[in-house]
């Protein structure tokens, strides 16, 4: 489950067809499960002197195995109430189609605030050994180069799980997911020790699976920067991934406040391939 800036940019089912020519899957791709999950969002904490009194919302996430790639859909809604009782609602719809070889992605994002569209981002990107290129349609037609080593979101999920399972504690890579109009961001993932399968009364389908807790920090890139080179992250998310790419717990850090996400419903989707 590639989770990324759901307040500023979150994940609509891609309406694009899979590429005609199939490329080899990236190692670990077959372990990712198609699923639909619903999360309840609640306020975790607020920074001292913050005007935020309450935050609540919901997130719906779906990933469909389209044989040669994954179509993802994520809808995010959060209502923030200040101490005077004023409410501000933010929503975002973000869709991707990412090929299983980790080489290309199509993306589309629409974000609204108080019912008015505040941001649109769309386009496609290709990853190459030299880095790759993003071709934006919105908010303006332009091309942006990707740095060498860039990962797309599903492949990033696969790599963090593999790293945790191998005993690695840090993964530092550029990530492009289509939620920024400025290309890739640097990411630093701090990984906890791999957890073996445990009983799970709420979601029995996850009981036979191992899992890993991790914290992923996103940094805006600057010329000549390396991943994690910024002094403070632009956004952070903590979560527990199961080995099939399903996350049942998450914590999203937005600077002045943080939000907990708890999975309330889970449906595994059949593999059509």
N, C-alpha and C positions, 0 to 999 in steps of 0.2 A: 504494500500500500504506500505509494509515494505521497506523502503528506507535505504540503508546502504552503506557507503564508495564507492560510484559509481566510483570514480577515481581509487581507489586501488582495488576495487572489486565491481562489480555491478550486476543485476538480469536477460536465455535461457529457452525456454519452456521445462519442465521436460518430459522426454520420458518414465518415469516409470509409471506402472499401479498402481491404488489405491490398498491398502491392501484388501485382501479377506474378512477378518473379520472386520466389521464396529464397531467402538466404538462410544459412545455418543459424540455429539458435545460439545465443550466448550461453555458456555453461551455467546451469542452475535455473534456466528459464522454465523448464518443465515442472519445477516444484511450485511455481506460483499458481494460486487457486483463483478461479473466477468466483466472485462473491458479491453480495450486496449487504451493506452494513449501515445501521442507523445509530447515531451517537447523540447523547444528550450533553449539552454544553452548560457548565455552571462556573460562576466566578470562583477563582482559587484564592487570589490575593490582590491587593492594590498597594502601590507604592505610597509611602508617607506623603501627605499633602496633596494626594490625588483627589480629583473631584468626583471620581467614579464611585457610585454607591452600589450598583448592581449590574450584572451581566448574565444573560441567559440566551440560549438558542439551540440550534440543532444542526447536525451535519449528516448528509446522506452521501454514501460513497458506493460506487459500483465499478467493478472491473470485469470485462467480458473477454474471454479467450477467443480471439478471432483467427486462431490457427497460425497465421504468420505474424501476428502482433496482438497487442492489447488495446481495447477501447475502454477508456476510463471516463467516469462521470462523477463529479463531486459538486454538490450544492451546499452552500454554507449560509446560515442566517444567524446573526447575532444582534441582540438589542441591548444597548448600553444605557443605563439610567444614571444621571448625575444626582448630586445631593439636593438639587432644587426640584427633582422629579421630572426633568426633561429627558425624553427618550430619543435615541438615535438608532435607527435600524440600518444595518449594513448587510447586503447579500452579495454573493458572487456565484457565478456559474462558470465552470472551467472544464473543457473537454480536451482529450488528447487521443491520438492514435500513435502508438510507439511500436516499431517493428521489433521482433524478438532478437534480432541480431544486434540491437543497440545502436543502429546507424542512422535512423531517421525518426522524426516525430512531426506530427501536425498538431496544432494547438489553437484554441480559441477561448478567450476569457471575456466575460461581461460582468462588471461590478456596478452595483447601485448603492446609493446612500439616500435614505428617505424617499425611495421610489424613483429617483432620477439617476440615469446612467452617469457614472463618474469616471469610468475607464473601460476601454476596449483594447484588447491585444489579440492579434491573430497572425498566423503565418505557418512556416514550416522550417525545419532545420535538418541539416545533414552533418553527421559526425564522421571525421576522417582521422587517420593517424596524425595528421598535421594540426588537427583541431576541429575544423569544420566551419560552416557558415549558417547563419540564421537569415532567412528572407522574410521580413515582416510585411504584412498588408496593413494592419492597424497597430498603433495609432497613426502611422505614416509608412509609406512604402520606403524601405531601406534595407541594407544588408549589414550585418554585424559579424565579425570574425569570432569564432570560438577558440579558446586556448587549448593547447594539446592536453590530452587526458580527460577531456570533458565527458561526463556520464549523463545519460538521460535518466528520468526518475525511476522507472521500473528496474533498470540495470543497477542504479544506485542502491535500491532496496536489496537486490540480489547480492551485491558486493558487500554491503554492511553485514548481512546475515552470514555470508561465507567467512568474513573476517572475524566475527565474534566466535563462530564455531571453531575457527583455527587458533583461537587464543589471542588474536590481535586486539589491542585496546584503543587504537586510533586509526581513523581513515580520513585522509585529507585530500580532497579532489575538487575540481570545478564541477558544477552541476548546472545543466540547463533544463528547465521544465516549462518554459513558455509563459511564466507569470510576471516576467519583467520585460520592459521594452528596451533594455540595455544589454541583452545577451546573458551570458552565464554569470553565476555567482560562485564565490569560493565557499566551500563547506568544510567544517571540521566535525566529524562524528566521534564521540567518545562512547566506547562500547563496554558494557559490563560482561561478566563471564556468562558463557552459554549455560542455559538452564535446561535440564532434561525434562521429559514429559511429566506432567503433574495432573492430578484430578481436577476436573473442571465441571462443576455441577450446572453452571449457567449455560455453558456452550460445550456440550460433550464432544462435538466434532473436533475441538482443539485439544482435547485431553491426551491423545497419543503423540502430540507434537512437541518438539523442543522450542525454545524461545530465547530471545535476547532483548534486554533493555538497553536503550541507547539515548543519547542526547545529541541532537544535530544543530549546529549553529551555522547561520548563513551570513556571509559578509559581502558587501558591495565591493566589486573589483575596482582597483585603480591601476593605471598603467605601470607595468613592471611588478605588480604585487604577486605574492604567492598565496595559496589557499590559507585562510585564517589569518592573513596579515593585518587585517583591520584591528583597531584597538578594542572595539566593541561590536558584537554581532548586530545585524539589522533585524534578525528574528531568530528565535530558538524554539525547538520542539523536542519534547521528551516523549518516548513511547515504548511500548513493548510490541515487538514483532514476533509472530510465530513463524516457523520455518516455511510456511506456505504463503507468506506475505500479508497475512491478516494481522491488524493491530487492534487490540481490545481496550487499550488505555492510552491516553495521550494528554500531554500538558503543553499548551501553547503560550509562549512568553511574548507579550507585545510591548514591553518596556514599562509603561505605567501600571500595567495589570497583567495577570495571567488567567487562563481559562482551562479548566479540566474538561476532558472529553471522555465519556464512559460509553462503551458500546452497549446498546440496549437490545438490538435485534441483529441476527446474522442468518443469512441464507446462502448456502453454497450453490453456485450455478453449474449446470452440467457442461462438460467439455464437449463441444460440437465436433471436435477433430478426431 
